[in-house]
Amino acid sequence: MDLAQRVIRLDPGKTKNRESRNLRRAGISGTVIMKIGGWKTRSVFERYAIVNRRDIAEAMHKLESNRRELEGHAISHGGDSVPNHPTSTAIN
């Protein structure tokens, strides 16, 4: 028996939940995590999806970085729209 099997045998619930958080933090979609972890329904997956302050801070940081990138792109192209952005509208 390898180390991973021994760890899962000791406490499979905690290991599964911890690894699902690690996958989510790595940017893996919930659908893929559900397949990996064997969750059959979204509600069960969400029940164990622990969100902490670090997760919220990272989300806000990504949002702010994206906003700055979009603003910089619009300024560098001399317009108020961002090409290929889903909410872009050309302003003439």
C-alpha positions in Angstrom: 0.0 0.0 0.0 1.5 3.4 -1.0 1.4 6.5 1.1 -1.6 8.1 -0.6 -3.7 5.0 0.0 -2.6 5.0 3.7 -3.6 8.7 4.1 -7.0 8.2 2.5 -7.6 5.1 4.7 -6.8 7.1 7.8 -9.4 9.8 7.1 -10.9 9.7 3.6 -13.4 12.5 4.3 -10.9 15.1 5.4 -8.5 14.1 2.6 -11.2 14.3 -0.1 -12.4 17.7 1.1 -8.8 19.0 1.4 -7.9 17.9 -2.1 -11.1 19.3 -3.5 -10.2 22.7 -2.0 -6.7 22.4 -3.5 -8.1 21.6 -6.9 -10.5 24.5 -6.7 -7.6 26.9 -5.7 -5.6 25.6 -8.7 -8.4 26.8 -11.0 -10.0 23.4 -11.7 -13.8 23.7 -12.5 -16.3 22.4 -10.0 -17.6 19.9 -12.6 -14.2 18.3 -13.0 -13.6 18.2 -9.2 -17.0 16.5 -8.8 -15.9 13.8 -11.3 -12.6 13.3 -9.6 -14.1 13.2 -6.1 -17.1 11.1 -7.0 -19.7 13.6 -5.9 -23.0 12.7 -7.8 -24.9 16.0 -7.1 -23.9 19.6 -7.0 -25.6 20.1 -3.7 -23.4 17.5 -1.9 -20.3 19.0 -3.5 -21.3 22.5 -2.4 -22.1 21.3 1.1 -18.4 20.5 1.6 -17.0 23.4 -0.5 -15.4 25.3 2.3 -14.7 29.0 1.5 -12.3 30.8 3.8 -10.9 34.4 4.0 -8.0 33.4 1.8 -10.3 32.2 -0.9 -12.2 35.5 -0.8 -9.1 37.6 -0.8 -7.7 35.7 -3.8 -11.0 36.2 -5.7 -10.9 39.9 -5.0 -7.3 40.1 -6.1 -8.1 38.3 -9.4 -11.1 40.6 -9.9 -9.0 43.7 -9.4 -6.2 42.5 -11.6 -8.6 41.7 -14.4 -10.2 45.2 -14.0 -6.8 46.9 -14.3 -5.9 44.8 -17.3 -9.1 45.6 -19.1 -8.7 49.4 -18.3 -5.1 49.3 -19.5 -6.1 47.6 -22.7 -8.8 50.1 -23.4 -6.5 53.0 -22.7 -3.7 51.6 -24.9 -6.1 51.1 -27.8 -7.6 54.6 -27.5 -11.1 53.6 -26.9 -13.6 52.6 -24.3 -14.3 49.1 -25.6 -12.2 46.0 -25.2 -12.1 43.9 -28.3 -13.4 40.3 -27.8 -14.6 41.0 -24.3 -18.2 39.8 -23.8 -19.4 43.0 -22.3 -17.7 45.3 -24.8 -19.6 48.0 -26.6 -17.9 50.3 -29.1 -18.3 54.0 -28.2 -17.8 56.4 -31.1 
